[in-house]
Amino acid sequence: MSDGDRVLRVYAAGDSGELLAPSVGIFTPSVAHGELVASGQSIGTIDVLGVRCALLVPEGVDGRVTHRFGGARTRVPVQYGDALITVSTASVSDASAAGATSAAEMKSAISFAAPMSGRFYSRPSPTEPPFVSAGEIVQRGQTVGLLEVMKTFNRLVYQGDALPESARVEKVVPNEGDDVVRGDVILALGSSTES
């Protein structure tokens, strides 16, 4: 755990618990409805005045996500004490395994984020294949999608000082036609040298 990480408070009610926002900010979840979470696992980040902190599941909370604040949105404004996720008890061994896998993924994770807000499209037209898919290698300067902003389509080009020259696409995060805002993750990436 780093200095910027925040362990969430939990409000327990019966066989479920709500993980509460530690402050006002923009919540970016990294877990989905139905996913298993475990103590010490990050469920996302909160951006407070430009400072991003990881949000960690508190000790003794293991279970399955039954509700996520903001639904399918990728960046949600929250108030202090808002229930970010609701966790229902599940097999502790399954949740612990999920936490270990997620922690390993977080250590090596890099991502390509949206440079502006708009509606995301992964392909040039409905009848053509996507620009990139999971498992493919992307190179600097390659088009990875389109963002529609005010009826104008803008190419999303893989570039940025913090990104490697090439990387393997682990996941295309938004679905076709999803609205994204600046800073939302478009591609979850891994090293292009991994087998």
matplotlib code that plots the C-alpha trace (Angstrom):
import matplotlib.pyplot as plt

x = [0.0, 1.4, 0.9, -1.8, -4.0, -7.1, -8.7, -12.5, -14.9, -17.6, -21.2, -22.3, -26.0, -26.8, -24.8, -23.7, -21.6, -21.4, -17.9, -18.2, -16.5, -13.8, -14.3, -15.9, -14.3, -14.6, -14.8, -13.3, -14.3, -12.1, -14.5, -17.8, -21.1, -20.8, -17.0, -15.3, -13.4, -11.1, -9.4, -6.6, -7.8, -8.3, -11.9, -10.9, -9.6, -10.9, -9.7, -9.7, -8.7, -6.3, -4.8, -5.7, -5.8, -6.4, -9.4, -8.7, -11.2, -10.9, -9.7, -12.3, -14.4, -14.6, -17.5, -19.2, -20.1, -23.9, -24.2, -21.9, -22.4, -23.1, -24.0, -21.9, -20.4, -16.6, -16.2, -18.8, -18.9, -19.4, -20.0, -18.5, -20.1, -21.8, -21.9, -19.4, -20.1, -22.2, -20.5, -22.4, -20.6, -19.1, -16.6, -13.6, -11.2, -12.7, -12.6, -9.0, -8.0, -9.7, -7.8, -4.5, -5.1, -6.3, -3.3, -0.9, -2.8, -2.6, 1.2, 1.9, -1.1, -0.7, -3.5, -4.4, -6.9, -9.4, -7.9, -11.3, -15.0, -17.2, -18.9, -16.5, -16.5, -14.1, -14.5, -14.6, -18.1, -20.5, -19.5, -15.7, -13.5, -12.4, -9.3, -7.8, -8.8, -7.7, -4.4, -3.2, 0.0, -0.5, 2.3, 2.8, 0.8, -1.8, -5.5, -7.2, -10.8, -13.0, -14.5, -17.6, -17.7, -20.6, -21.2, -17.5, -15.5, -12.0, -9.3, -7.9, -4.2, -2.0, 0.5, 1.8, 5.0, 4.1, 3.2, 5.7, 6.5, 4.3, 2.0, -0.3, -4.0, -5.4, -8.9, -10.9, -12.7, -15.7, -18.4, -19.3, -21.2, -20.4, -20.0, -16.5, -15.0, -11.5, -9.2, -11.4, -9.4, -9.9, -7.3, -6.0, -2.5, 0.3, 3.9, 4.3, 7.2, 5.0, 4.2]
y = [0.0, 3.4, 6.8, 7.7, 4.6, 4.9, 2.0, 2.3, 2.4, -0.3, -0.1, -3.7, -4.7, -8.4, -10.5, -7.5, -4.4, -1.0, 0.4, 4.2, 7.1, 8.6, 12.1, 14.1, 13.4, 11.5, 7.7, 5.5, 1.9, -1.0, -3.8, -4.8, -6.1, -9.8, -9.7, -11.1, -8.7, -9.4, -7.5, -5.2, -5.3, -2.0, -1.3, 1.8, 5.3, 8.6, 11.8, 14.7, 18.0, 16.3, 13.9, 10.2, 7.7, 4.0, 2.8, -0.5, -3.0, -3.0, -6.0, -8.7, -7.8, -10.6, -11.1, -10.5, -7.0, -6.8, -3.0, -0.4, 3.4, 5.0, 1.8, 1.2, 4.7, 4.8, 8.1, 9.2, 12.2, 11.1, 12.8, 11.8, 8.6, 7.5, 3.7, 3.1, -0.7, -3.2, -6.5, -9.7, -12.5, -15.2, -18.0, -16.5, -18.6, -17.5, -13.9, -14.2, -15.7, -12.9, -10.3, -12.0, -12.0, -8.4, -7.2, -8.9, -7.3, -3.8, -4.0, -4.4, -2.4, 0.4, 2.0, 4.2, 6.9, 9.1, 12.5, 14.1, 13.3, 11.7, 8.5, 5.6, 3.4, 0.5, 0.2, 2.5, 1.2, -1.5, -3.9, -3.6, -5.3, -3.3, -1.2, -3.3, -6.4, -8.1, -10.0, -7.7, -5.6, -1.8, 0.5, 4.2, 6.2, 3.4, 4.2, 2.3, 3.7, 6.7, 9.3, 11.1, 14.7, 17.0, 14.8, 14.8, 11.6, 12.0, 9.2, 7.9, 7.4, 5.3, 7.9, 9.5, 10.0, 7.5, 4.7, 2.2, 2.1, -1.0, -2.9, -5.9, -5.1, -6.9, -5.4, -2.8, -1.3, 0.7, -1.0, 0.1, 3.4, 4.0, 7.6, 8.3, 11.3, 12.6, 10.3, 7.2, 4.1, 3.0, 0.2, -1.9, -2.8, -5.3, -5.7, -6.6, -8.9, -11.2, -14.6]
z = [0.0, -1.0, 0.8, -1.7, -1.2, 0.9, 2.8, 2.5, 5.4, 5.4, 6.5, 7.2, 6.9, 7.3, 4.8, 2.7, 3.2, 1.5, 0.8, 1.3, -0.5, 1.7, 0.2, -2.5, -5.9, -9.2, -8.7, -11.4, -10.7, -11.7, -10.6, -12.3, -11.1, -10.1, -9.7, -6.6, -4.3, -1.4, 1.5, 0.2, -3.4, -5.3, -6.4, -8.4, -7.8, -6.6, -8.1, -5.6, -7.1, -9.6, -7.1, -7.8, -4.9, -5.1, -3.1, -1.2, 0.3, 4.1, 6.1, 6.6, 3.6, 1.0, -1.4, -4.7, -6.1, -6.1, -6.9, -8.2, -7.8, -11.2, -13.0, -16.1, -16.1, -16.0, -14.1, -11.5, -9.3, -5.6, -2.3, 1.1, 2.4, -0.9, -1.2, -4.0, -4.2, -2.3, -1.5, -0.7, 1.1, -1.2, -0.9, 0.9, -1.1, -4.4, -3.3, -2.1, -5.4, -7.2, -5.0, -5.7, -9.5, -9.5, -7.5, -10.0, -12.9, -11.2, -10.8, -14.5, -15.8, -18.3, -20.1, -23.0, -21.9, -23.8, -24.7, -24.7, -24.1, -26.7, -28.0, -28.5, -31.6, -32.1, -35.9, -38.9, -39.9, -38.6, -41.4, -40.9, -38.2, -35.1, -35.3, -32.4, -30.4, -27.2, -27.8, -30.6, -30.5, -30.9, -32.2, -31.6, -34.2, -34.8, -34.9, -32.0, -32.3, -33.0, -30.7, -32.0, -30.7, -31.9, -35.0, -35.9, -35.8, -34.3, -34.7, -31.4, -32.1, -29.8, -28.5, -25.3, -23.4, -20.7, -23.1, -24.6, -28.3, -28.6, -26.2, -26.2, -25.9, -22.8, -23.1, -25.1, -22.1, -23.4, -25.4, -28.9, -28.6, -25.0, -23.9, -22.4, -20.7, -20.8, -18.8, -19.1, -19.9, -23.6, -23.7, -20.9, -22.0, -21.2, -22.2, -25.9, -24.9, -22.8, -24.3]

ax = plt.figure().add_subplot(projection="3d")
ax.plot(x, y, z, "-o")
ax.set_aspect("equal")
plt.show()
